[in-house]
Structure formats: structure tokens, C-alpha cells
Amino acid sequence: METKESEVDEMQVRETTKTNIQNTELSDGTLVKQTLAGDQRSFEVLVRRYNTPIFNFVCHLLSDYDLACDISQQVFTQLYISMPTLRTGEPLKAWLFQVARNRCLDELRRKRAIHFSELESSHDEEDLSPLAIIPDGSPLPDEMAERSDLKEKLREAIDALPPKFRMVVLLRYTSQLSFAEIGKTLSMPEATAKTYFQRARPLLRTAMAQHWQPRVARSAS
């Protein structure tokens, strides 16, 4: 009897695992339709698919872990509420980041009474992470502390960018959106998003140059 029960449990586990794998391979639109049909596991797949990039984006903008958790939850709550009106033929990424951006701007306005109407962005799949502008992607152990400092300086450099460039860089570097997705997120032409991104890159290089020059000198010696 115990053997049969064990076999049944094992079969159920295999079936559940198979279903989960199949769900993760489904398109956003299919998962939305299945959620609307009452399949809550499909919504859970959507949350797992986008939770990390959304959280990272929000956390970088707000610099507040707990608040980022709250905002991320609000984004997915808005997704659930809005499902009946979503266009299921398109990926949800741009829509989710647009909601996340708007929530962040609302929070920043509330906390600091600053006008952020100029915020815009851009992005390109062919461009590397900003850490790529820091030489030596595989630092030696004794350079790890220095590299950590470089990452912090890079964050400061991004924060110091003009507002219309800053969101571009954040969406590209923290969320890995394409230029087309950033354009949709920020309601601007794809070409404009790409232009803002390209203009931001030399500003970052200039801001970071003084921090990596000593390291380059050591590498050359």
C-alpha cells in the first residue's frame, strides 16, 4: 500500500513539474488568457518572469529596499486588475516597466516634491552594461575592493546624468530593455530613446575616467 501511494505521489510531482515547465515556455499573452480563465498558476509564472527586473529597476530609482518591495507588489497588483483590458498579442515587459516608472515618479514627487516631467529614456540591445566601460572584466582578488568602489562610482555617475538621459540608462543597464521596449515604456520614438542613450554614454565615460585611469596604468606596467 505504501509503495503504491509513493508511486502516486511521485507521478503527481512529475506531472506538476511538467506543467510548470510548460507554463514557463508560454507567451505572456497566453499566460494572461489562462489567468483570466481561472488558472492562478499562470499569473504566478508571470510574476516570477518579471519580478526580479522590475524590483531591480524600482530599487535603483528609489534606493529603498522596503519601498521597492511595496512598489513591485503594486505593479503586479495593477497587472492583475488590468488583465481584462490588456492587449494579449504583445509582451508585457514594456507595460510593466511603464507602470513601475509611473509608480516611482509618484513616490518621488510625494517625498521630495520634485517635478520629473522631463524624465525620458533610451536603450539598445547591442550595447554592453556600463561595467563594460570599466577595463578588466575579470579583476584579480586584490582588485575586488577597487571594483566594488567603481560600481558605486558608476551608480553616482548615472544619478548625476541629466534627467532625460538617466531613465534611459537605468532601463538599459538595470532592466535590459531594448530600445523599442524603452520607447514604449517612456512613450517616445525608438530612435529618440537610442539617441538619448548614445548621448549618455560619453558622459558616463567622462565621469568614470578619473576612477579607472590608475588601474589602467597598473595593467600597462
C-alpha positions in Angstrom: 0.0 0.0 0.0 2.8 2.4 1.0 4.6 1.6 -2.3 1.5 2.4 -4.4 1.0 5.7 -2.5 4.6 6.6 -3.0 4.3 5.9 -6.8 1.2 8.0 -7.0 2.9 10.9 -5.2 5.9 10.6 -7.5 3.6 10.7 -10.5 1.9 13.8 -9.2 5.2 15.5 -8.6 6.4 14.7 -12.2 3.1 15.9 -13.6 3.3 19.2 -11.6 6.9 19.7 -12.7 6.0 19.1 -16.3 3.1 21.6 -16.1 5.4 24.2 -14.5 8.0 23.8 -17.3 5.3 24.1 -20.0 3.9 27.2 -18.3 7.3 28.9 -18.3 7.6 28.5 -22.0 4.3 30.1 -22.8 4.0 33.6 -24.1 2.8 36.5 -21.9 -0.4 36.7 -23.9 -1.2 33.0 -23.4 -0.5 33.3 -19.6 -2.8 36.3 -19.4 -5.6 34.4 -21.1 -5.1 31.4 -18.9 -5.2 33.6 -15.8 -8.4 35.2 -16.9 -9.8 31.7 -17.4 -9.1 31.0 -13.7 -5.6 29.4 -13.8 -3.8 31.2 -11.0 -0.5 29.4 -11.6 -0.2 31.2 -14.9 -0.2 34.5 -13.1 2.4 33.2 -10.7 4.6 32.4 -13.8 4.2 36.0 -15.0 5.3 37.3 -11.6 8.3 35.0 -11.5 9.2 36.0 -15.1 9.3 39.8 -14.4 9.6 40.3 -10.6 13.4 40.5 -10.5 14.0 43.0 -13.3 11.1 45.1 -12.0 12.3 45.1 -8.5 15.9 46.0 -9.5 14.7 48.9 -11.6 12.5 50.3 -8.8 15.2 49.7 -6.1 17.7 51.6 -8.2 15.3 54.5 -8.7 14.2 54.8 -5.1 17.3 53.5 -3.3 14.9 52.0 -0.7 14.6 48.2 -0.4 11.4 48.0 1.5 9.7 50.7 -0.6 10.9 48.8 -3.7 9.2 45.7 -2.4 6.0 47.6 -1.9 6.1 49.3 -5.3 6.9 46.0 -7.1 3.9 44.4 -5.4 1.7 47.3 -6.6 2.9 46.8 -10.1 1.8 43.2 -10.2 -1.5 44.1 -8.5 -2.1 46.6 -11.2 -1.3 43.9 -13.8 -3.8 41.5 -12.3 -6.5 44.2 -12.2 -5.8 45.4 -15.7 -5.7 41.9 -17.4 -9.2 42.1 -18.9 -8.2 45.2 -20.9 -4.6 44.2 -21.9 -3.6 43.6 -25.5 -2.5 40.0 -25.2 -0.7 39.9 -28.5 2.3 41.9 -27.1 4.8 41.1 -24.4 4.1 42.6 -21.0 7.6 43.9 -20.3 7.2 47.5 -21.6 3.8 47.8 -20.0 5.1 46.6 -16.6 8.1 49.0 -16.7 5.8 51.9 -17.6 3.7 51.1 -14.6 6.7 50.8 -12.4 8.2 54.0 -13.7 5.0 55.9 -13.0 4.7 54.5 -9.5 8.3 55.5 -8.8 7.7 59.1 -10.1 4.6 59.4 -8.0 6.5 58.3 -4.9 9.4 60.7 -5.7 7.0 63.6 -6.2 5.3 62.7 -2.9 8.5 62.5 -0.9 10.5 65.3 -2.4 8.0 67.5 -4.3 10.2 67.4 -7.4 8.9 67.7 -10.9 10.0 64.8 -13.0 8.1 65.5 -16.2 11.3 65.7 -18.2 12.3 62.1 -17.5 12.9 60.2 -20.6 14.9 57.1 -21.7 16.6 55.0 -24.2 18.3 51.7 -24.9 19.9 49.3 -27.3 20.4 45.5 -27.3 23.9 45.9 -28.9 25.3 48.0 -26.1 27.0 46.5 -23.2 26.5 47.0 -19.5 28.0 50.2 -18.1 30.5 48.0 -16.3 31.9 47.2 -19.8 33.4 50.7 -19.8 35.4 49.8 -16.8 38.5 47.9 -18.1 39.4 44.4 -17.0 36.1 42.5 -16.5 37.9 39.8 -14.5 39.7 41.6 -11.7 42.3 39.8 -9.5 41.3 39.1 -5.9 43.3 42.1 -4.6 41.3 44.3 -7.0 37.8 43.3 -5.9 37.5 46.1 -3.4 38.5 48.6 -6.0 36.0 47.2 -8.5 33.3 47.4 -5.8 34.2 51.1 -5.4 34.0 51.5 -9.2 30.5 50.1 -9.2 29.5 52.6 -6.5 31.0 55.5 -8.5 29.1 54.3 -11.6 25.9 54.5 -9.7 26.7 58.0 -8.7 27.6 58.9 -12.3 24.2 57.5 -13.5 22.4 59.5 -10.8 24.2 62.7 -12.0 23.1 62.3 -15.6 20.5 64.8 -17.0 17.0 63.6 -16.1 16.1 62.7 -19.7 19.2 60.5 -20.1 19.1 58.9 -16.6 15.9 56.8 -17.2 17.4 55.6 -20.5 20.4 54.3 -18.8 18.5 52.7 -15.9 16.1 50.9 -18.2 19.0 49.6 -20.3 21.5 48.7 -17.6 19.3 47.5 -14.7 16.4 46.1 -16.7 17.9 45.0 -20.0 15.1 46.5 -22.1 15.6 47.0 -25.9 15.3 50.4 -27.4 11.9 49.5 -28.8 10.7 48.5 -25.3 12.1 51.6 -23.7 10.4 53.7 -26.3 7.1 52.1 -25.4 7.8 52.4 -21.7 8.5 56.1 -22.0 6.1 57.0 -24.8 8.8 58.1 -27.2 10.0 57.0 -30.6 12.6 54.2 -30.6 15.1 56.5 -32.4 14.8 59.1 -29.7 15.4 56.6 -27.0 18.5 55.4 -28.8 19.8 58.9 -29.3 19.4 59.7 -25.6 21.3 56.6 -24.7 24.2 57.3 -27.1 24.5 60.8 -25.7 24.6 59.5 -22.1 27.5 57.1 -22.7 30.3 59.7 -23.2 29.0 61.5 -20.1 29.4 58.3 -18.1 32.9 57.7 -19.6 34.0 61.2 -18.7 32.6 60.8 -15.1 34.3 57.5 -14.7 37.6 58.2 -16.4 39.4 59.5 -13.2 38.4 56.4 -11.3 39.7 53.8 -13.7 42.9 55.5 -15.0 45.1 54.4 -12.1 44.0 50.8 -12.7 44.7 51.0 -16.4 48.2 52.4 -15.6 48.9 49.4 -13.4 47.7 47.0 -16.0 50.1 48.5 -18.6 53.1 48.4 -16.3 
